């Protein structure tokens, strides 16, 4: 289960700092923001009007580097008042019953997921660069011994950073 905090107002020149004002439900034109859409979806689910929305969750590892964490169901929504502002909170539960075949092709079954602590350890160890060519963008977390051949996701010893070119050329080969 995850508790996800909503989106701040967009940062615009001349506006107050978005961290100092309430997170918006709707834009100035009345159109629902992502907060409002998530709130509506969670409430529709709680009231039995619709099934829970499935949300792909990504984790920010470093500026511009995001890792897929799996699919979750949006099950609840509320607002919390904190340091002079109100923020949206959403409850997301792992969608273990989701048919992975229906998921986008770049997603991985949950059993292959690399824990956040391992990703951070690998990122620091490999200095945010491809271990083969040193490239710093379009990086992938790669299993040294492929998962399909019994490699684990639970230890940094079996995970490394590769650029897309090297990871895709490697495929499921052991190098």
Secondary structure, 3 states (H helix, E strand, C coil): CEEEECCCCCCCCCCCCHHHCCCCCECCCCCECHHHHHHHHHHHHHCCCCCCCEEEEEEEEECCEEEEEEEEEEEEEEEEEECCEEEEEEEEEECCCCCHHHCCCCCCCHHHCCCHHHHHHHHHHCCCCCCCCCCCCCEEEEECCCHHHCCCCCCHHHEEEEEHHHHHHHCCCCC
